[in-house]
Amino acid sequence: MKILAINGSHRGREGYTQWLLDLIAEGAGQSGAVFQTIVLAQTQILPCKGCGTCKAAERVGSCIHDGTDDMKSILDAMAAADILIYASPVYVFGVTGMMKLFLDRFNSTAASEEMTVTQSGLLFPKITKTFHAKPLVVLTCCGNIEPETYRNVVSYFQTYARFLDAPIVGTLTRTLIGEFEKCKAGKADENSPLSEVARAYIQAGRELASLGRITKATEKKANQNIIGIPCFDLLMKFRWFKNMAIKRGN
């Protein structure tokens, strides 16, 4: 099993996104998988110009930037992988500009004029399993606790997956990520919710390697709230509770 993660964080290997990916890599390695992370902050990717050159009959699937940046080597790594992980912190309710720049370059990989109907019934240029129809995991993190914060990121990849016939085999949405600093530094209480979340990410790696997917039980543990208040998710639906929390915080 080969798992490839694409880290779209501008903080590269220093950020929480990489820390979460490292936990998954730890579990995947324990189950015998080969895990690779491409850190976009350490690559050069030129923007898609929408020039249409990739659609020319003699150049279908190629790009005017081929050979001048790192995109081709990333695509080669994706072609060799069995599972892909798209990882990005939330930047203004979406993926980072760096991740979007990378995704924009997929224009050339679906440049065929031959149309098809995807498994979900959508019209789209003919796709190839080499880059497209591969199982994928969505991983995103943010400092806010509101689910609405990361909703666009999840929705984006759900649409992406539907057009590319790529099954989503895990969705990891980590809120209050700044609270994990102690855990990241190895100083968190082993019995704390922080440590339970970290263990769930390691388990997610094991499951990706052995099952090819993350189970719902592990997703639930990885995505759990860490506040420790009973029925917290339900209470967060009420404005009065949020106002009360703000007053107590101040």
Backbone torsions as a table, in degrees:
resi	resn	phi	psi	omega
1	MET	NA	126.3	177.3
2	LYS	-114.8	122.0	-179.4
3	ILE	-114.2	127.8	179.4
4	LEU	-117.9	125.0	177.0
5	ALA	-106.2	137.7	174.5
6	ILE	-108.7	111.2	-178.7
7	ASN	-93.9	111.8	-177.6
8	GLY	-96.2	13.3	-179.1
9	SER	-74.5	136.0	175.7
10	HIS	-68.9	-18.3	178.2
11	ARG	-84.7	-2.0	175.4
12	GLY	59.7	-131.0	-177.3
13	ARG	-78.4	-3.6	-177.7
14	GLU	-93.4	-11.0	-173.2
15	GLY	-90.3	174.6	178.8
16	TYR	-68.2	-31.1	179.2
17	THR	-58.6	-45.2	178.5
18	GLN	-66.3	-37.8	178.3
19	TRP	-59.9	-43.8	178.1
20	LEU	-64.7	-40.8	178.0
21	LEU	-64.7	-36.9	178.6
22	ASP	-63.9	-34.5	176.8
23	LEU	-66.0	-43.9	177.4
24	ILE	-62.6	-41.7	179.4
25	ALA	-61.1	-38.3	178.6
26	GLU	-59.9	-47.4	179.4
27	GLY	-67.4	-40.3	179.4
28	ALA	-62.7	-40.6	178.7
29	GLY	-64.2	-37.2	178.5
30	GLN	-62.6	-27.6	179.7
31	SER	-99.7	12.6	171.3
32	GLY	89.0	8.9	-179.4
33	ALA	-84.0	156.3	171.6
34	VAL	-95.1	121.8	-175.6
35	PHE	-118.0	127.7	178.4
36	GLN	-128.3	139.7	176.0
37	THR	-118.9	129.0	171.8
38	ILE	-103.3	118.7	-179.5
39	VAL	-94.7	107.8	-174.5
40	LEU	-60.5	-28.1	179.1
41	ALA	-64.9	-16.9	-179.8
42	GLN	-102.8	10.9	-179.6
43	THR	-120.2	168.3	172.2
44	GLN	-114.4	118.8	177.5
45	ILE	-129.1	119.2	179.6
46	LEU	-83.1	150.0	-176.0
47	PRO	-73.3	146.9	172.2
48	CYS	-65.6	132.4	-179.0
49	LYS	-96.5	-3.7	-178.4
50	GLY	63.5	29.1	-173.9
51	CYS	-77.1	-20.0	178.8
52	GLY	81.5	2.4	179.9
53	THR	-58.3	-35.9	-178.1
54	CYS	-66.8	-13.8	-180.0
55	LYS	-95.1	-7.1	178.2
56	ALA	-65.2	141.3	-173.7
57	ALA	-52.7	-39.0	-176.8
58	GLU	-84.6	-3.6	-176.2
59	ARG	-133.5	19.8	-178.4
60	VAL	-55.9	128.1	178.3
61	GLY	88.3	-7.4	178.6
62	SER	-99.3	175.1	-178.4
63	CYS	-142.3	147.6	180.0
64	ILE	-64.0	-18.5	180.0
65	HIS	-90.0	-4.3	-178.8
66	ASP	-55.5	128.9	178.6
67	GLY	89.7	-8.0	-179.2
68	THR	-112.5	-8.4	175.8
69	ASP	-144.0	-167.2	-172.0
70	ASP	-96.7	2.4	-173.3
71	MET	-61.4	-41.0	-178.0
72	LYS	-61.3	-41.6	-179.4
73	SER	-67.9	-33.1	177.1
74	ILE	-67.9	-42.1	177.9
75	LEU	-62.1	-37.7	177.6
76	ASP	-62.9	-40.5	178.3
77	ALA	-66.4	-37.6	177.8
78	MET	-65.6	-39.0	-179.9
79	ALA	-63.4	-30.4	-177.7
80	ALA	-86.3	-9.5	-175.5
81	ALA	-88.6	154.8	175.4
82	ASP	-95.3	-33.9	179.4
83	ILE	-133.6	139.5	178.0
84	LEU	-112.8	141.6	174.3
85	ILE	-118.6	119.8	175.5
86	TYR	-98.7	113.1	-173.5
87	ALA	-120.4	124.3	179.5
88	SER	-151.6	134.8	169.0
89	PRO	-69.0	161.6	177.5
90	VAL	-80.7	125.5	173.7
91	TYR	-121.0	110.9	-179.3
92	VAL	48.8	53.2	172.6
93	PHE	68.9	19.3	177.2
94	GLY	-149.9	-173.5	175.2
95	VAL	-71.0	165.4	177.8
96	THR	-66.6	158.1	176.2
97	GLY	-59.6	-34.0	-179.5
98	MET	-66.0	-41.6	177.7
99	MET	-66.6	-41.7	-179.7
100	LYS	-65.8	-39.1	176.9
101	LEU	-58.1	-43.8	177.9
102	PHE	-62.9	-46.5	-178.1
103	LEU	-66.5	-33.5	178.5
104	ASP	-58.9	-31.6	-177.5
105	ARG	-72.6	-6.0	175.1
106	PHE	-70.7	-8.3	177.5
107	ASN	-52.2	-40.2	-176.7
108	SER	-74.6	-21.4	-178.5
109	THR	-82.6	-12.8	177.6
110	ALA	-124.6	46.8	-173.1
111	ALA	-94.9	1.8	-178.5
112	SER	-64.1	142.0	176.6
113	GLU	-80.6	-9.5	178.2
114	GLU	-77.7	120.7	-178.2
115	MET	-92.8	157.5	178.0
116	THR	-145.1	171.3	174.1
117	VAL	-111.6	121.3	-177.6
118	THR	-69.6	169.2	179.2
119	GLN	-59.7	-27.2	178.8
120	SER	-90.6	6.7	174.0
121	GLY	86.6	20.7	-177.8
122	LEU	-102.6	139.3	174.4
123	LEU	-75.1	131.4	-177.7
124	PHE	-161.6	153.1	174.5
125	PRO	-57.3	151.8	-178.6
126	LYS	-54.6	130.9	-177.7
127	ILE	-104.1	168.0	178.3
128	THR	-130.6	141.9	179.3
129	LYS	-67.8	-15.8	-179.3
130	THR	-55.6	-44.5	-178.3
131	PHE	-117.2	-25.8	-165.2
132	HIS	-100.4	-71.6	-168.3
133	ALA	-77.4	58.7	177.9
134	LYS	-114.8	144.8	177.6
135	PRO	-55.4	139.8	-178.9
136	LEU	-135.4	154.2	175.0
137	VAL	-116.8	136.0	174.1
138	VAL	-100.9	125.7	177.7
139	LEU	-128.5	123.4	177.6
140	THR	-142.7	152.8	-179.6
141	CYS	-142.9	155.0	-178.9
142	CYS	-156.2	165.6	-179.0
143	GLY	-85.4	-23.6	-178.5
144	ASN	-78.6	163.6	178.6
145	ILE	-101.5	-12.8	-177.9
146	GLU	-71.2	125.1	176.4
147	PRO	-57.9	-28.3	-179.9
148	GLU	-60.5	-24.6	-177.2
149	THR	-59.6	-43.2	-175.3
150	TYR	-101.8	2.3	-173.3
151	ARG	-58.4	-40.6	-178.6
152	ASN	-64.4	-35.3	179.4
153	VAL	-63.8	-47.9	179.8
154	VAL	-63.6	-44.3	-179.1
155	SER	-62.6	-39.5	179.0
156	TYR	-57.3	-49.5	-176.5
157	PHE	-74.2	-23.9	173.8
158	GLN	-66.0	-42.7	176.7
159	THR	-66.7	-44.8	177.1
160	TYR	-53.5	-46.9	-177.6
161	ALA	-66.9	-36.4	-179.2
162	ARG	-66.6	-40.1	180.0
163	PHE	-72.2	-30.1	-175.5
164	LEU	-101.2	7.6	-178.8
165	ASP	53.7	38.4	-178.3
166	ALA	-105.7	111.9	-179.4
167	PRO	-67.1	133.5	174.2
168	ILE	-84.5	117.3	-174.6
169	VAL	-106.8	12.2	176.6
170	GLY	176.7	139.1	176.2
171	THR	-131.5	112.1	-177.2
172	LEU	-113.0	115.8	-177.0
173	THR	-123.2	103.1	-175.1
174	ARG	-103.6	110.4	177.0
175	THR	-91.7	171.4	179.7
176	LEU	48.3	42.8	-172.0
177	ILE	-62.8	-28.4	-180.0
178	GLY	-64.3	-22.4	179.5
179	GLU	-70.1	-11.1	-176.0
180	PHE	-91.9	12.0	-178.6
181	GLU	-59.3	-42.5	178.6
182	LYS	-63.7	-40.1	-180.0
183	CYS	-66.2	-42.8	179.0
184	LYS	-61.1	-34.0	-179.7
185	ALA	-87.9	2.4	179.1
186	GLY	74.1	25.0	-176.0
187	LYS	-115.6	8.2	-177.5
188	ALA	-81.5	148.5	175.1
189	ASP	-61.5	131.4	-177.7
190	GLU	-61.3	-23.6	-178.3
191	ASN	-96.8	5.1	-177.5
192	SER	-82.4	158.6	174.8
193	PRO	-57.5	-31.8	179.1
194	LEU	-59.7	-46.6	-179.3
195	SER	-68.7	-33.4	178.0
196	GLU	-65.0	-40.2	177.1
197	VAL	-63.5	-45.3	-179.9
198	ALA	-59.5	-42.7	178.9
199	ARG	-64.9	-34.3	178.8
200	ALA	-65.7	-36.0	177.2
201	TYR	-66.9	-38.4	176.4
202	ILE	-64.4	-42.3	177.6
203	GLN	-63.3	-36.7	177.3
204	ALA	-58.9	-39.6	177.4
205	GLY	-64.6	-41.7	177.9
206	ARG	-60.7	-43.6	-177.4
207	GLU	-69.0	-37.9	177.2
208	LEU	-61.2	-39.5	-179.0
209	ALA	-72.0	-37.6	-173.9
210	SER	-96.6	-33.0	-176.5
211	LEU	-109.8	-18.4	-176.1
212	GLY	79.7	12.3	179.7
213	ARG	-161.2	165.8	174.7
214	ILE	-101.6	126.9	-178.9
215	THR	-68.8	156.5	179.4
216	LYS	-62.7	-35.2	179.4
217	ALA	-63.1	-41.9	179.5
218	THR	-71.2	-39.8	174.9
219	GLU	-55.9	-45.0	-178.1
220	LYS	-61.2	-42.1	179.0
221	LYS	-68.1	-40.2	-178.8
222	ALA	-68.6	-32.4	-175.6
223	ASN	-97.2	2.5	-175.2
224	GLN	-61.3	152.6	173.7
225	ASN	-76.3	150.9	-173.8
226	ILE	-111.8	13.4	-176.8
227	ILE	-72.9	-36.7	179.0
228	GLY	86.8	10.6	177.3
229	ILE	-94.9	126.7	178.8
230	PRO	-56.4	138.5	178.2
231	CYS	59.3	29.7	-175.6
232	PHE	-59.2	-43.7	-178.3
233	ASP	-61.1	-37.9	177.7
234	LEU	-68.7	-44.4	-178.8
235	LEU	-62.3	-31.6	-178.6
236	MET	-67.1	-8.2	177.9
237	LYS	-83.5	-6.7	-175.9
238	PHE	-110.5	130.0	-179.6
239	ARG	-61.0	-38.6	-177.8
240	TRP	-61.4	-34.6	179.4
241	PHE	-69.5	-40.8	179.2
242	LYS	-65.2	-41.9	178.3
243	ASN	-63.0	-39.5	178.5
244	MET	-65.0	-41.0	179.7
245	ALA	-64.3	-38.2	178.6
246	ILE	-64.8	-45.2	-179.4
247	LYS	-61.7	-41.2	178.9
248	ARG	-68.5	-34.1	179.3
249	GLY	-69.3	-28.0	179.4
250	ASN	-87.9	NA	NA
